[in-house]
């Protein structure tokens, strides 16, 4: 289950930023998860809830935004979101697609409670 190693990396990254900015703790982490990233959102949430204990993220809100697959058709040139597991252009039915988004996972937003 690679979700545990992903959460470990997220927690380390969040703590590094928090310490760098003299924060008391992390209040929110927001991630974007592509549907083709191989990350299971439910497992990621469970792993986060398990491993955040006794870290600067212990009380942080964890927000996951699921990114659908965005493609550009190499035949007709139109961009679209794929709604199903069929990888055909919804406009011209071509299988010649370039994936633009939906394959990766990103930390999009990190909010900190700063010591003043």
N, C-alpha and C positions, 0 to 999 in steps of 0.2 A: 504494500500500500504506500505509494509515493506521496500521498497527501500529507503524511506525517512529516516527511522531509521538507515538503513545501512549506508547511506551517512553521517548522523549525527555522527555515530561512526567513520567512516573513517576520517572525518574532525577533530574530537577531537584527534584521534590517530596521525594524521599528525602534528597537532599543538603541541602536547606534544613532539614529536620527534624534531620538529623544535626549540622549546624553549630550550629543553635539550642540543641542539648542537649550541645554539646562532645563529640560522639562521634568515635571514631577511624575507625569505618567502619560500614556497614550489614551486618548478618548475615543478615537475612531480609526478603523482601517477599512478602506474600500478597495475591493479588487474587481477586475473585469476578467471573466472566465469565458474563453471561446468554447463553443460546443464541440469543436474538434481538438481541443487542447489535451484531452485524455484525463482531465481532472474531474472527479465526481464531486459536485457541490455539497451533497449531503455528508460525504465522508470528510471533506475539507472543513465543514462547519463543526463536525464532531471532533476532529483533530484539534481545531483552534480552541474549542471550549475546554478540551482536556489539557492542552499544553500551555495555555495562557496563565494558569494558576501560578502565583508567586513570581510574576513578571511585571514589567511596567504596563503590560497590556491586559492585566487581570480584569479590569472593569471596562475594557474597550468594546465599543459597538463594532460588530463585524458585518459589513455589507458586501454582498456578492451581486454583481450585475452580470447576467448571462448574455454573452455576445453571440448572436446568430451568425451563420456563415454569410459573408458578403462576397459576391463574385462579380467579375467583369467577363462578359462573353467575348471570346476572341473572334467570333463570326460577326455578330451584329454590333458589338461595342457597348451594349447597355449594361449598366450596373444594377444588381438586384440582391435581395436577401433570399436565401433559400429557406423555405418553410418546412420541407420534408427531407427525407433521406435520399431523394432523387437528385442527382447532380447533373441536371440539364437546365439550360437557359429557359426561364419561363416565357421569354418572348419569341425565340426562334427554335427552341427545342434542341439546340446544339450541345454536345457534351464537351466542347472545347472551352473550358472555363478557367479563368485565373482567379485564385482565391485571394481576396484583398484583406479580409478580417475574419476572425472566428477560430483561429488555430492556436492562439497564445493566451497566456494569463499574465496580467499586469497588476501591479500595485498602483492604483489610480489616485488615491487620496489618503493622507495620513494627518490626523489632527492630534495636537499635543496640548496638554495643560502646562503652560510655561511658568517656571518659578520667577517671580519678580523681585 
